[in-house]
């Protein structure tokens, strides 16, 4: 009896020590994660309002040095950027609306067990997640539909995502009791009314989540624009960002030489902070959206995806 | 309760007698709702699968997909004897394996760290910071790499210089491409991928943990004997799904990071397919489609195999 007691005591002391070690290690890991994820973003914001000289000299490590807003002024004045933002806002608003409507239209029938083709259609949809025809056949299809170089190319090909549909369907199935449908039916409610009046109001968290997914997807869409659009007037922000942020870099050296001879090195310097400012301006909308919709994640994604 | 059961039985028995016609009459609204998504899937997902036969033809724009000459496996033979194909294949597999080795375990570790974080505010701030990079677009991610590692103005280069005393030209050295590519991907995606595990962990019954604590189990043992076993199904499913990406390295990022300096390391199957399918006045559609089809088939087979293995070993599978 006595030995057991001491043993238990020992165990507890040992576990306390092990737990303390664990907590220390865990806190260090988490602090490290906080630093490596936040630092690049903080330094980008700081650099965007620092002078180019300070950045080149390596003086900006955390807080901005020689605060200037020239970069942001240059961004706002840039016509290309304004075109890109306008187009992206349009593609994002219309495209996401289409996405959400299509997702709900598919998810509701496929969540109903008494819908006879449910199993077959679900399988048919799911198969497209694992197998695709590839880039070229899709391109030829979009071309044959006459969508190349039109706004439709940014809206129709990504109109529906099977993964989103699976999330919403799982949510409908696991969060809305079947008895609700039965009683609604007894009261003479048809499917359409039931979906609009009962299912959707009860599914706000998951709707917020898929709206967020669609918005982020459309705002960041690059591939289809790169493939389907040629006209400069139609380009969304990511394509324009690539031109300014990535492609202009190869011209930097040429610029440098040209500027040096003309003595307008300031333009080249402005180029650096313009890039930092542009990064901040173009990622800000999605970052803010994330911060403000955060509270839905725990409800929406977590509940909707528990079943995997 | 009793009424419900009665009604359910009624429905079950009536279902057996129901004909297709009656079912359609009862559920016509469901059919109508499903019509648009169904048409979308058929046109934009299944029709391109039929169109993938272009890989077995010699595509001539004037004749279209169906009118072009059938050449069997000719395009695939060309593919295997193409000088860049093997290099692209090697780069693809290297990059995706490197990514998978990190992107499977790291989110699990992250989720466990979050779960055992001390202090709610601390946990929330770290989580928020770890999730945020997911919302940056690929263009921004690649721009950040280029800006922060810029040999003249990049802050990381300045930090390296201060610590090691010498400048390292990270962007100008092709050797660094793989590490930059993979670790930037982890930086962007690992936090977000941990969400699934976080939700799985929050579903673990607290009573099991309480019982374990009374029995004297420390946190290490609780993680090993309670948390990890209970998120095993999620781990299995995430692993199966990621196996499908073994031959498909994200096109956007590789394409944007690619430059003449790192070409030998950054040319992957997706960029080869793209350049074959878009370059020149008469792009080689059939050749590019052959690459795309090969990638699709291999990815699909990989998912099937992993699914089968997982099903036999642990009884966890996608369906």
Interface residues (C-beta under 8 A of the other chain):
Chain A: X8 X11 X12 X14 X15 X16 X18 X19 X22 X23 X26 X27 X29 X30 X31 X33 X34 X36 X37 X38 X40 X41 X43 X44 X47 X52 X55 X56 X58 X60 X61 X102 X105 X106 X108 X109 X110 X112 X114 X115 X116 X121 X124 X125 X126 X128 X130 X131 X132 X133 X134 X135 X136 X137 X138 X139 X140 X141 X156 X157 X159 X160 X162 X165 X179 X182 X190 X191 X192 X195 X216 X219 X220 X222 X223 X227 X238 X241 X242 X245 X246 X249 X250 X272 X275 X276 X279 X282 X283 X286 X287 X289 X290 X291 X294 X297 X301 X302 X303 X305 X306 X308
Chain B: X4 X7 X11 X15 X20 X23 X27 X29 X30 X31 X33 X34 X36 X37 X38 X40 X41 X43 X44 X45 X46 X47 X48 X49 X50 X51 X52 X54 X65 X109 X110 X113 X114 X116 X117 X118 X122 X123 X125 X126 X128 X129 X130 X131 X132 X133 X135 X136 X137 X138 X139 X140 X142 X143 X144 X146 X147 X148 X152 X153 X155 X158 X159 X161 X162 X187 X191 X195 X196 X198 X199 X200 X202 X203 X216 X217 X218 X219 X220 X233 X234 X237 X238 X244 X251 X252 X256 X259 X273 X274 X277 X278 X285 X288 X289 X292 X293 X295 X296 X297 X299 X300 X303 X319
